[in-house]
Amino acid sequence: MAANKVAALVALLAILGPVACLVVLDISIFLSGTVCLYGWEAPIRSWDGVLKCNSSMSTRTSPPPSTPPPRPPSPPPSAPWLRVGYYDNYSCPDAEKIVREAVGNATVKNPGIGAGLIRLFFHDCFVRGCDASVLLNSTNRDTEMFGLPNLSLRGFEVIDTAKKTLQKACPETQVSCADIVAFAARDATYFLSNNKTFFAMPAGRYDGRVSFANETLPNLPGPFSDLTNLKDSFAAKGLNTSDLVVLSGAHTVGHAQCRFFLDRFENRTDAFAKNLTDQCNGTSSNTVMQDYKTPNFLDNQYYKNIDQFVLFTSDAALNSTETIDQVKGYASGTRYWELDFAEAMVKMGYIEVKTKANGEIRADCFKVNPDY
């Protein structure tokens, strides 16, 4: 197991380069006060039993000798110019239908793409707001797409297909890539929930012009995060603890890389832990389903798994006195969670929305317009 940890760490450092030297400001109550790389890397236990980050990374334990103030909470996200049916009034009444068809076709073939589209929306909104900056490509590999948390993102081809179809169907109307990402997450929710969860998604977002890989780690809560870190990350975006609990339920679909959870189960001998070990097979890049019961359905099984059968430290963090009542409520009733999830997805879609003054509507979702 130690060899696997070292191999995984070497791989991460090769990817991160200078980003690995970021100062870490988070405190972990689950790992003796040590969090590495904003919760994206597990601490390593040294010969003397102390949990430490790799020597090339900054390490902080709790309590620190001096701590910069945490990011202040932001007010709830607001963008009053967004509205439901936005494109109905701009000569493209089939805009949402076109996106839904692209998502449906992809999700039927591979439910994992649907899970990826929900995650794509989250990762977009948490870094520079819901502006499709996560889609911007770069030959220098320095955009958000290439940040460590985003290397396993999926669904880009679905966004591209939808954009191209929209341009043919509505050549006089520009549908932003940011709105396509938001619609696609909403539609993936619908298909993965067996057509039960559908909600109106306001639109009118503009696309961002700026994207940096090194902004992903500080803004996206990692799988080794504790509850304090998670709450801080969400509060910085204007989201509260209830939003954190409900949006975490998206982990009921999709895959997880073994490097991000297997250490949690190395001392367990039950059948669930053994099955994970067998599936990972000593390879940190292998993936397993996040929900062992209903892996291809967006339902409340995640909350039933919280006690023993979730993968990430950040998932297990919800098994706390502060959040457990909400977890139990969702575990007892799927519809209760579905309604709250729909509301939280819409709320998230308001984070730092761009306007014409500080954005554009890209002709190609993967690069800024030539005149910029």
Phi, psi and chi 1 to 4 in degrees:
 res  aa     phi    psi   chi1   chi2   chi3   chi4
   1 MET       -  -37.8 -177.3   61.7   69.4      -
   2 ALA   -61.0  -39.8      -      -      -      -
   3 ALA   -63.1  -38.2      -      -      -      -
   4 ASN   -64.2  -40.3  -68.1  -22.2      -      -
   5 LYS   -61.7  -45.0  -68.4  177.9 -177.7  176.0
   6 VAL   -64.6  -42.7  172.9      -      -      -
   7 ALA   -62.0  -43.0      -      -      -      -
   8 ALA   -64.9  -39.7      -      -      -      -
   9 LEU   -66.1  -41.9 -174.0   58.1      -      -
  10 VAL   -60.3  -42.5  170.1      -      -      -
  11 ALA   -61.9  -42.3      -      -      -      -
  12 LEU   -64.6  -43.1  -76.3  169.8      -      -
  13 LEU   -65.4  -35.5  -69.1  174.5      -      -
  14 ALA   -63.4  -35.8      -      -      -      -
  15 ILE   -74.5  -42.3  -67.2  169.0      -      -
  16 LEU   -79.4  -34.9  -68.3  169.2      -      -
  17 GLY    57.2 -130.1      -      -      -      -
  18 PRO   -65.2  -18.5   22.5  -34.1      -      -
  19 VAL   -62.8  -24.6  177.6      -      -      -
  20 ALA   -63.9  -14.7      -      -      -      -
  21 CYS   -92.4    9.3  -64.0      -      -      -
  22 LEU   -57.3  142.7  -71.8  168.1      -      -
  23 VAL   -77.9  129.2  177.0      -      -      -
  24 VAL   -95.4  130.7  179.1      -      -      -
  25 LEU  -111.4    5.3  -53.9  179.6      -      -
  26 ASP   -95.4  153.4  -53.1  -52.5      -      -
  27 ILE  -115.5  133.4  -58.1  173.8      -      -
  28 SER  -114.8  116.4  172.7      -      -      -
  29 ILE   -78.5  -15.9   57.0  175.1      -      -
  30 PHE   -84.4  -23.2  -75.9   94.4      -      -
  31 LEU  -124.8   49.5  -66.3  171.1      -      -
  32 SER    55.1   35.1  -59.1      -      -      -
  33 GLY    81.8   12.0      -      -      -      -
  34 THR  -117.0  123.7  -56.6      -      -      -
  35 VAL  -127.8  133.9  165.9      -      -      -
  36 CYS  -114.7  139.1  -56.3      -      -      -
  37 LEU    54.6   47.0 -146.7   61.1      -      -
  38 TYR    57.1   30.5  -65.1   95.4      -      -
  39 GLY    87.2   10.4      -      -      -      -
  40 TRP  -102.2    0.2  -77.6   95.2      -      -
  41 GLU  -139.8  136.2  172.4   62.1   26.5      -
  42 ALA   -78.2  138.3      -      -      -      -
  43 PRO   -61.0  151.8  -20.8   33.1      -      -
  44 ILE  -107.1  134.6  -62.8  174.3      -      -
  45 ARG   -82.6  121.3 -167.5  173.3  -63.8  -80.3
  46 SER   -79.8  177.7   62.9      -      -      -
  47 TRP   -60.1  -27.1   63.5  -90.7      -      -
  48 ASP   -94.5   10.5   56.1   -3.1      -      -
  49 GLY    85.3    3.8      -      -      -      -
  50 VAL   -91.0  134.2  177.1      -      -      -
  51 LEU   -78.3  125.9  -73.2  168.7      -      -
  52 LYS  -137.3  157.9  -61.5  179.3  178.4  179.3
  53 CYS   -82.4  164.6  -64.1      -      -      -
  54 ASN   -55.3  150.2  177.6  -93.7      -      -
  55 SER   -61.9  -22.7   57.6      -      -      -
  56 SER   -88.3   -0.4   64.7      -      -      -
  57 MET  -110.4  149.5  -60.2  179.3 -171.1      -
  58 SER   -70.9  139.8  -64.4      -      -      -
  59 THR  -123.4  141.1  -56.4      -      -      -
  60 ARG  -138.0  136.8 -176.2  168.7   72.6   70.9
  61 THR  -114.4  163.9   56.3      -      -      -
  62 SER  -102.5  132.9  173.9      -      -      -
  63 PRO   -84.2  145.4   30.1  -33.4      -      -
  64 PRO   -79.8  157.9   30.2  -33.4      -      -
  65 PRO   -64.6  -38.6   20.1  -31.5      -      -
  66 SER  -151.3  135.7   63.5      -      -      -
  67 THR  -127.3  125.0  -53.9      -      -      -
  68 PRO   -59.5  149.3  -20.9   32.0      -      -
  69 PRO   -61.2  144.7   22.3  -33.0      -      -
  70 PRO   -65.6  159.9   25.7  -34.3      -      -
  71 ARG   -59.4  129.8  -70.4  173.0  -70.6  176.0
  72 PRO   -68.8  145.7   26.0  -35.0      -      -
  73 PRO   -60.4  144.2  -20.7   32.4      -      -
  74 SER   -98.0  155.3  -62.1      -      -      -
  75 PRO   -66.2  160.5   24.2  -34.5      -      -
  76 PRO   -53.3  138.0  -25.7   34.1      -      -
  77 PRO   -61.0  142.5   20.7  -30.9      -      -
  78 SER  -145.6  137.2  174.8      -      -      -
  79 ALA  -151.6   81.6      -      -      -      -
  80 PRO   -63.0  -15.5   19.1  -30.8      -      -
  81 TRP   -79.7  -13.9   57.3   90.7      -      -
  82 LEU   -70.6  145.6  -62.2 -173.1      -      -
  83 ARG  -153.3  152.8   64.5  178.2 -178.9  -88.7
  84 VAL   -71.0  138.8  173.5      -      -      -
  85 GLY    74.8   24.4      -      -      -      -
  86 TYR   -53.1  -44.7  179.4   85.2      -      -
  87 TYR   -81.5  -12.1  -66.9  100.7      -      -
  88 ASP   -61.7  -30.6  -65.9  -10.6      -      -
  89 ASN   -93.1    3.2  -60.1  -37.2      -      -
  90 TYR  -124.7   38.0  -76.5   86.8      -      -
  91 SER    62.0   27.6  -55.5      -      -      -
  92 CYS  -140.9   65.6 -164.9      -      -      -
  93 PRO   -64.7  -17.6   22.4  -33.5      -      -
  94 ASP   -96.5   11.3  -70.1  -27.7      -      -
  95 ALA   -56.3  -51.1      -      -      -      -
  96 GLU   -68.5  -35.0  -65.0 -171.6   45.4      -
  97 LYS   -63.7  -39.6  178.5 -177.8  176.2 -177.3
  98 ILE   -64.2  -43.6  -71.3  169.4      -      -
  99 VAL   -63.6  -42.9  176.2      -      -      -
 100 ARG   -61.2  -38.9 -168.8  171.6  -52.8  123.0
 101 GLU   -66.2  -41.2  -72.0  177.6   -9.8      -
 102 ALA   -62.6  -43.1      -      -      -      -
 103 VAL   -67.1  -44.3  173.5      -      -      -
 104 GLY   -61.1  -44.5      -      -      -      -
 105 ASN   -61.4  -40.8  -69.0  -23.1      -      -
 106 ALA   -72.7  -40.2      -      -      -      -
 107 THR   -71.3  -34.6  -56.5      -      -      -
 108 VAL   -61.3  -40.7  166.3      -      -      -
 109 LYS   -73.2  -35.8  -64.9  175.7 -176.6  176.3
 110 ASN  -152.3   99.9 -178.0   -3.8      -      -
 111 PRO   -56.2  -24.8  -24.4   34.5      -      -
 112 GLY   -62.9  -27.9      -      -      -      -
 113 ILE   -67.4  -38.7  -65.3  -62.7      -      -
 114 GLY   -60.5  -44.7      -      -      -      -
 115 ALA   -60.8  -38.9      -      -      -      -
 116 GLY   -64.2  -35.2      -      -      -      -
 117 LEU   -69.7  -35.2  -70.8  167.7      -      -
 118 ILE   -65.9  -43.5  -64.3  172.6      -      -
 119 ARG   -65.7  -37.4 -175.9  170.1  177.7 -119.8
 120 LEU   -59.6  -41.8 -172.7   67.5      -      -
 121 PHE   -62.9  -46.7 -176.4   45.2      -      -
 122 PHE   -59.6  -48.9  178.8   89.9      -      -
 123 HIS   -67.6  -29.8  -78.9 -130.7      -      -
 124 ASP   -69.4  -50.1 -178.3   40.3      -      -
 125 CYS   -66.2  -31.2  -68.8      -      -      -
 126 PHE   -80.1  -10.4  -95.5   57.5      -      -
 127 VAL  -122.9  106.8 -176.3      -      -      -
 128 ARG    66.4   14.8  -70.7 -172.0  170.5  -95.0
 129 GLY    86.7  177.6      -      -      -      -
 130 CYS   -80.9   78.5  -53.0      -      -      -
 131 ASP  -132.0   13.8   65.3   -9.7      -      -
 132 ALA    61.3   19.4      -      -      -      -
 133 SER   -65.4  -21.5   54.9      -      -      -
 134 VAL   -67.8  -17.8   72.0      -      -      -
 135 LEU   -85.8  -19.0  -57.5 -179.6      -      -
 136 LEU   -65.1  126.9  -71.5  173.5      -      -
 137 ASN   -96.0  163.6 -155.1  -20.5      -      -
 138 SER  -157.5  134.4  167.4      -      -      -
 139 THR   -67.3  -22.5   55.6      -      -      -
 140 ASN   -85.9   -2.3  -65.0  -34.1      -      -
 141 ARG    55.5   40.7  -60.0  176.8   65.5   85.2
 142 ASP  -117.5   13.2   56.1    0.3      -      -
 143 THR   -96.5  171.8   55.1      -      -      -
 144 GLU   -52.7  -35.8  -69.6  172.0   33.5      -
 145 MET   -51.5  -30.2 -178.1 -175.3  -68.7      -
 146 PHE  -102.3    6.1  -60.2  101.4      -      -
 147 GLY   -68.9  150.1      -      -      -      -
 148 LEU   -49.9  -46.6  171.4   64.5      -      -
 149 PRO   -65.9  -16.5  -21.2   33.9      -      -
 150 ASN  -104.7    0.6  -67.2  -21.6      -      -
 151 LEU   -65.7  -21.8  -66.2  178.0      -      -
 152 SER  -106.3   12.9   59.5      -      -      -
 153 LEU   -64.5  148.8  -73.5  179.6      -      -
 154 ARG  -132.6  163.4  -50.1  171.5   71.4 -174.3
 155 GLY   101.8    1.2      -      -      -      -
 156 PHE   -57.0  -38.9  -65.3  106.8      -      -
 157 GLU   -66.8  -28.4   70.6  -79.0    4.9      -
 158 VAL   -69.5  -41.8  179.3      -      -      -
 159 ILE   -62.3  -42.4  -54.5  -59.8      -      -
 160 ASP   -63.5  -44.3 -170.4   43.2      -      -
 161 THR   -60.6  -45.9  -64.1      -      -      -
 162 ALA   -61.9  -43.9      -      -      -      -
 163 LYS   -61.0  -46.3  178.7   69.2  170.9 -180.0
 164 LYS   -65.6  -39.1  -70.1  176.6  178.2  176.7
 165 THR   -65.8  -40.4  -54.4      -      -      -
 166 LEU   -63.3  -39.1  -75.3  163.9      -      -
 167 GLN   -65.8  -32.9  -72.8  174.1  -38.6      -
 168 LYS   -75.9  -40.4  -68.4  177.8 -178.9  177.8
 169 ALA   -75.6  -32.9      -      -      -      -
 170 CYS  -134.5   68.7  -52.9      -      -      -
 171 PRO   -63.0  -22.6   22.1  -32.7      -      -
 172 GLU   -91.6   -5.0  -58.8  -59.5  -39.6      -
 173 THR  -118.6  129.5  -58.7      -      -      -
 174 GLN   -96.4  115.9  -67.0 -178.7  -51.4      -
 175 VAL   -99.8  122.1  178.2      -      -      -
 176 SER   -69.1  150.8   73.1      -      -      -
 177 CYS   -66.1  -33.0  -58.6      -      -      -
 178 ALA   -62.9  -41.0      -      -      -      -
 179 ASP   -69.2  -36.3  -79.1  -18.8      -      -
 180 ILE   -61.7  -43.1  -64.5  173.1      -      -
 181 VAL   -61.2  -42.3  170.6      -      -      -
 182 ALA   -66.4  -46.0      -      -      -      -
 183 PHE   -61.1  -41.8  -68.9  150.6      -      -
 184 ALA   -63.7  -39.4      -      -      -      -
 185 ALA   -65.7  -41.8      -      -      -      -
 186 ARG   -61.3  -43.6 -177.9  -91.8  -50.6  -86.2
 187 ASP   -72.3  -35.1  -62.8  -28.3      -      -
 188 ALA   -62.5  -39.1      -      -      -      -
 189 THR   -57.9  -43.7  -60.4      -      -      -
 190 TYR   -61.9  -50.6  172.9   71.6      -      -
 191 PHE   -69.2  -39.7  -69.6  114.5      -      -
 192 LEU   -74.2  -16.8  -68.7  174.8      -      -
 193 SER   -95.8   20.9   64.8      -      -      -
 194 ASN    59.1   40.7  -83.0  -28.8      -      -
 195 ASN    64.0   26.4  -55.5  -11.4      -      -
 196 LYS   -97.0  -33.6  -69.2 -164.6  -57.3 -179.8
 197 THR  -108.7  104.0  -55.5      -      -      -
 198 PHE  -131.6  140.3 -175.0   79.5      -      -
 199 PHE  -147.4  154.3   48.7   92.9      -      -
 200 ALA   -75.1  128.2      -      -      -      -
 201 MET  -109.3  112.5  176.1   61.4   76.8      -
 202 PRO   -59.0  150.2  -22.5   34.1      -      -
 203 ALA  -137.0  174.8      -      -      -      -
 204 GLY   123.3   15.9      -      -      -      -
 205 ARG   -75.8  150.5  -59.3  167.2 -174.8   82.5
 206 TYR  -104.1  160.1  -83.3   71.7      -      -
 207 ASP   -88.5  142.4  -58.8  -37.9      -      -
 208 GLY   -75.7  157.9      -      -      -      -
 209 ARG  -106.9   -5.7  -59.6 -173.9 -178.9  111.4
 210 VAL  -125.7  140.9  179.1      -      -      -
 211 SER  -155.2  126.6 -178.1      -      -      -
 212 PHE  -129.6  129.7  -64.6  111.1      -      -
 213 ALA   -61.2  -36.7      -      -      -      -
 214 ASN   -75.7    0.4   62.5    7.4      -      -
 215 GLU   -94.3   -4.4  -69.1 -176.6  -10.2      -
 216 THR   -76.0  -44.6   57.4      -      -      -
 217 LEU   -61.9  -46.3  -76.4  164.7      -      -
 218 PRO   -69.1  -19.2  -16.9   30.5      -      -
 219 ASN  -105.1  -21.8  -74.9  -73.6      -      -
 220 LEU  -104.0  116.7  -68.9  163.2      -      -
 221 PRO   -62.1  133.7   20.7  -30.9      -      -
 222 GLY   -91.7  168.6      -      -      -      -
 223 PRO   -68.0  -14.7   24.3  -34.0      -      -
 224 PHE  -100.8   11.9  -60.1  103.4      -      -
 225 SER   -72.3  150.4  -61.0      -      -      -
 226 ASP   -98.5  179.4   67.6    0.4      -      -
 227 LEU   -64.3  -38.4 -173.6   59.6      -      -
 228 THR   -60.2  -47.0  -61.2      -      -      -
 229 ASN   -62.9  -42.8  174.1 -131.5      -      -
 230 LEU   -61.9  -47.0  -67.8  170.1      -      -
 231 LYS   -62.1  -40.5  -71.9  170.0   56.0 -178.3
 232 ASP   -63.5  -43.2  178.2   55.3      -      -
 233 SER   -62.2  -43.0  -64.8      -      -      -
 234 PHE   -71.9  -41.2  -85.6   67.8      -      -
 235 ALA   -62.3  -34.1      -      -      -      -
 236 ALA   -64.0  -19.7      -      -      -      -
 237 LYS  -102.9    7.1  -53.6  -56.9  174.2 -175.9
 238 GLY    83.5   14.8      -      -      -      -
 239 LEU  -105.5  147.5  -56.6  178.8      -      -
 240 ASN  -102.2 -177.6   57.3   36.5      -      -
 241 THR   -64.4  -35.2  -56.6      -      -      -
 242 SER   -63.2  -40.9  178.1      -      -      -
 243 ASP   -61.0  -40.8  -61.6  -38.4      -      -
 244 LEU   -57.3  -47.8  158.4   63.8      -      -
 245 VAL   -65.6  -44.3  175.9      -      -      -
 246 VAL   -71.2  -40.3   66.0      -      -      -
 247 LEU   -72.4  -26.2  -71.4  170.8      -      -
 248 SER   -61.9  -23.4  -66.0      -      -      -
 249 GLY   -61.3  -15.2      -      -      -      -
 250 ALA   -62.8  -16.8      -      -      -      -
 251 HIS   -72.0    6.6  -75.5  176.0      -      -
 252 THR   -79.2   -8.6 -165.6      -      -      -
 253 VAL  -129.3  160.3  -70.9      -      -      -
 254 GLY    97.0  179.4      -      -      -      -
 255 HIS  -112.2  161.7  -67.1   75.9      -      -
 256 ALA  -133.4  138.1      -      -      -      -
 257 GLN   -75.3  139.3  -72.4 -169.8    6.5      -
 258 CYS   -59.8  -30.8  -65.5      -      -      -
 259 ARG   -59.6  -22.6   73.5  172.6   83.7 -117.8
 260 PHE   -95.9    1.9  -68.3  129.4      -      -
 261 PHE  -150.3  -20.3   66.8   82.7      -      -
 262 LEU   -61.8  -31.2 -164.9   56.7      -      -
 263 ASP   -59.9  -26.9  -73.6   -6.5      -      -
 264 ARG   -65.1  -22.4  -70.5 -170.6   61.8 -123.7
 265 PHE  -111.2    7.2  -61.0   92.8      -      -
 266 GLU   -68.3  -21.1   62.4 -177.9   -0.2      -
 267 ASN  -102.1    5.5  -65.2  -38.2      -      -
 268 ARG   -97.4  142.8  -79.4  176.5   49.6  172.5
 269 THR  -117.2    6.8   58.3      -      -      -
 270 ASP   -74.2  170.7   56.7  -78.7      -      -
 271 ALA   -63.1  -36.7      -      -      -      -
 272 PHE   -63.2  -48.1  177.7   74.2      -      -
 273 ALA   -64.4  -40.0      -      -      -      -
 274 LYS   -63.4  -39.7 -176.4  179.7 -175.5  -55.2
 275 ASN   -64.3  -39.6 -175.5   49.5      -      -
 276 LEU   -62.9  -45.0  -69.9  176.6      -      -
 277 THR   -60.4  -41.7  -58.3      -      -      -
 278 ASP   -65.3  -41.8  -69.1  -16.3      -      -
 279 GLN   -68.4  -37.8  -71.1 -176.0   74.6      -
 280 CYS   -71.3  -37.1  -68.7      -      -      -
 281 ASN    53.1   38.0 -164.6   28.9      -      -
 282 GLY    74.5    8.4      -      -      -      -
 283 THR  -114.4  113.2  -56.0      -      -      -
 284 SER   -65.7  -24.1   61.8      -      -      -
 285 SER   -87.4   -6.1   59.8      -      -      -
 286 ASN   -62.4  156.1  -79.9   -1.4      -      -
 287 THR  -124.7  153.3   62.1      -      -      -
 288 VAL  -133.4  160.1  -56.7      -      -      -
 289 MET   -66.0  138.7  -68.0  -69.7 -167.0      -
 290 GLN   -72.2  -30.5  -65.2 -144.8   71.0      -
 291 ASP  -116.3  112.1  179.8   -5.3      -      -
 292 TYR   -76.2  -12.0   77.5  108.8      -      -
 293 LYS   -94.5  -56.6  -76.8  -93.2 -169.3  177.1
 294 THR  -129.6   70.4   56.0      -      -      -
 295 PRO   -67.4  -20.9   25.0  -35.6      -      -
 296 ASN  -107.8   12.8  -67.1  -36.4      -      -
 297 PHE  -126.3  135.0  -64.1   99.9      -      -
 298 LEU   -85.4   99.8 -166.7   69.7      -      -
 299 ASP  -143.1 -167.3   55.7   21.6      -      -
 300 ASN   -93.4   13.0   66.6  -24.7      -      -
 301 GLN   -60.9  -32.4 -176.2   61.4   45.2      -
 302 TYR   -50.9  -43.4  168.7   84.4      -      -
 303 TYR   -73.4  -27.3  -61.0   98.1      -      -
 304 LYS   -73.2  -22.7  -60.9  175.7 -176.4  178.4
 305 ASN   -87.5  -12.1  -65.3  -17.2      -      -
 306 ILE   -52.4  -38.6  -73.5  -72.1      -      -
 307 ASP   -62.8  -48.2 -173.4   32.0      -      -
 308 GLN  -133.3  -17.4  -66.8  -72.5  -30.5      -
 309 PHE  -122.4   21.5  -56.0  115.6      -      -
 310 VAL   -92.8  159.5  -71.4      -      -      -
 311 LEU   -93.4  -46.8  -59.3 -176.3      -      -
 312 PHE   -85.8  151.9  -61.7  145.9      -      -
 313 THR   -57.9  -37.9  -62.2      -      -      -
 314 SER   -66.2  -28.8   57.0      -      -      -
 315 ASP   -73.2  -45.4  -67.1  -36.0      -      -
 316 ALA   -63.2  -23.4      -      -      -      -
 317 ALA   -61.4  -23.8      -      -      -      -
 318 LEU   -75.4   -8.2  -59.9 -173.0      -      -
 319 ASN   -85.7   52.8 -168.1   22.8      -      -
 320 SER  -119.9  163.1   74.2      -      -      -
 321 THR   -62.0  -27.6   55.0      -      -      -
 322 GLU   -74.0  -29.2 -174.1  173.7   -8.2      -
 323 THR  -119.9   -8.7   54.5      -      -      -
 324 ILE   -66.2  -31.0 -165.7   61.3      -      -
 325 ASP   -64.5  -41.3  -74.1  -15.0      -      -
 326 GLN   -67.1  -39.5 -171.3  175.1   -5.1      -
 327 VAL   -59.5  -47.3  167.6      -      -      -
 328 LYS   -63.8  -37.9  -71.2  179.1  177.9  178.0
 329 GLY   -61.3  -44.4      -      -      -      -
 330 TYR   -68.8  -35.7  -68.5  150.4      -      -
 331 ALA   -64.0  -28.3      -      -      -      -
 332 SER   -86.5  -15.3   65.9      -      -      -
 333 GLY  -154.9  115.9      -      -      -      -
 334 THR   -62.8  -42.5  -60.2      -      -      -
 335 ARG   -63.8  -36.4 -168.6   58.9 -176.5  158.4
 336 TYR   -56.2  -47.6  175.5   34.0      -      -
 337 TRP   -70.2  -42.0  173.1   70.1      -      -
 338 GLU   -56.3  -43.9  -70.5  169.4  -11.8      -
 339 LEU   -65.7  -43.1  -67.3  171.3      -      -
 340 ASP   -68.6  -36.1  -76.1   -2.5      -      -
 341 PHE   -63.7  -44.5 -174.3   74.5      -      -
 342 ALA   -58.1  -45.7      -      -      -      -
 343 GLU   -63.9  -41.2 -177.2  178.4  -22.5      -
 344 ALA   -69.3  -34.9      -      -      -      -
 345 MET   -64.5  -42.0  -72.8  -76.4  -80.2      -
 346 VAL   -64.2  -44.2  171.6      -      -      -
 347 LYS   -59.7  -44.0 -177.5  178.0  179.0 -179.4
 348 MET   -61.5  -33.1 -176.6  170.1   68.5      -
 349 GLY   -67.0   -5.8      -      -      -      -
 350 TYR   -96.0   -1.8  -78.4   93.3      -      -
 351 ILE   -66.8  121.5  -64.5  175.3      -      -
 352 GLU    44.0   48.6  -61.8  173.9   47.3      -
 353 VAL   -67.8  136.5  171.6      -      -      -
 354 LYS   -84.6  156.8  -58.0  -63.6 -173.5  -65.6
 355 THR  -121.9 -178.0   64.8      -      -      -
 356 LYS   -61.9  -28.2 -172.4  175.4 -178.2  178.2
 357 ALA   -68.3  -32.6      -      -      -      -
 358 ASN  -127.7   18.3   61.4   -6.9      -      -
 359 GLY  -146.9 -169.5      -      -      -      -
 360 GLU  -153.3  174.6   64.4 -178.7   12.8      -
 361 ILE  -114.5  109.0  -62.2 -179.6      -      -
 362 ARG   -69.2  142.4  -65.0 -179.3 -148.3  138.3
 363 ALA   -77.1  -32.2      -      -      -      -
 364 ASP  -124.7  122.2 -178.3  -24.8      -      -
 365 CYS   -63.4  -16.4  -73.5      -      -      -
 366 PHE  -103.1    5.7  -60.7   97.2      -      -
 367 LYS  -155.0  152.0   58.4 -175.6  179.5 -177.3
 368 VAL   -69.9  159.0  -63.0      -      -      -
 369 ASN   -64.9  148.0  -68.8  -23.0      -      -
 370 PRO   -59.2  -27.8  -22.6   32.8      -      -
 371 ASP   -79.8   -0.8   58.4  -14.0      -      -
 372 TYR   -84.9      -  176.5   67.2      -      -
